């Protein structure tokens, strides 16, 4: 399913003409429970789900290829209850309308009779959708409700960390990411995000340790290379930063990561603001 999530790039380091400013940082991908990295809005695994039934499964399966059809099915499903609401909200988001879909998910998670684990997953979806809608406060509120219901869920901790970073709450993000990494220390995506959190707090030595570990796990991860370039630039290693950003752009052409790497390279070549 390709429901794009724009994860508050400006909060992770806005571009500036000055070499002393933080370059543009690509938002790390939202991880799924299987450990893969994806820019898709996370869908609850089986189990838990917000509901059961063939009609619900059919509607959810349509989201990737035919979100308009999924919306039509959900709105016509007059007795669908929570299942229809869930699919309807996701279909709206899939069609580029997170402003309407995100509040539906949050309300559903708040009032649902499903188990806490399933409600937490839907709060996580709401947080990601609020981020798409550029509503940082609502994203953080939904993400907080998610980890309140499922405090040990590492993927929800990552979603909360992203929302916290968007609100410049680096210390809270670090708490989340430490918990997530305790569950799986070999998650390069989470190490990359923790490096970003350390950098936001100006803890560059800790950021360097985390990003080195992430790059050792996956030397060709463009997001990790982009972040390592930013940290190197902050430490005065301009040649190293240039190399990382060039490699990140080459590995992931026509992506947000490549765009930000190119922007950072242009700023690097322009030199300090006079």
VENURMO-V400920 format. One record per pair of residues at least 12 apart in sequence whose C-alpha atoms are under 7 Angstrom apart, sorted by sequence separation. I is the first residue (numbers start at 1). GAP is how many residues later the second one is. If there is no record, write none. Layout:
BEGIN
((I	GAP) (I	GAP))
END
This chain:
BEGIN
((13	12) (89	12) (127	12) (161	12) (195	12) (229	12) (249	12) (12	13) (74	13) (75	13) (109	13) (127	13) (177	13) (195	13) (211	13) (229	13) (248	13) (249	13) (59	14) (74	14) (109	14) (89	15) (127	15) (161	15) (195	15) (229	15) (246	15) (9	16) (89	16) (126	16) (127	16) (143	16) (144	16) (161	16) (194	16) (195	16) (228	16) (229	16) (245	16) (9	17) (71	17) (105	17) (106	17) (143	17) (177	17) (211	17) (9	18) (105	18) (124	18) (158	18) (192	18) (226	18) (8	19) (86	19) (123	19) (124	19) (157	19) (158	19) (191	19) (192	19) (225	19) (226	19) (7	20) (71	20) (106	20) (123	20) (140	20) (157	20) (174	20) (191	20) (225	20) (245	20) (70	21) (71	21) (105	21) (123	22) (124	22) (192	22) (226	22) (68	23) (123	23) (140	23) (157	23) (174	23) (191	23) (208	23) (225	23) (242	23) (67	24) (102	24) (139	24) (140	24) (173	24) (121	25) (154	25) (120	26) (154	26) (188	26) (222	26) (56	27) (60	27) (67	27) (102	27) (120	27) (136	27) (170	27) (204	27) (59	28) (63	28) (67	28) (102	28) (120	29) (154	29) (188	29) (222	29) (120	30) (136	30) (170	30) (222	30) (51	31) (98	31) (136	31) (170	31) (51	32) (98	32) (117	32) (124	32) (165	32) (192	32) (50	33) (116	33) (117	33) (5	34) (98	34) (99	34) (223	34) (4	35) (5	35) (98	35) (124	35) (222	35) (226	35) (4	36) (5	36) (106	36) (3	37) (4	37) (2	38) (3	38) (1	39) (1	62) (2	62) (1	63) (50	64) (50	68) (48	69) (49	69) (50	69) (48	70) (44	74) (44	77) (42	83) (41	84) (41	87) (3	91) (33	122) (5	123) (8	123) (32	123) (7	124) (31	124) (6	125) (7	125) (6	126) (5	127) (12	153) (11	154) (12	154) (11	155) (11	157) (8	158) (28	161) (28	165) (12	184) (28	195) (26	197) (25	202) (23	207) (26	230) (26	231) (26	234) (25	235) (24	236) (24	240) (23	241) (19	249) (17	250) (19	252) (19	253) (18	254) (17	255) (18	255) (17	256))
END
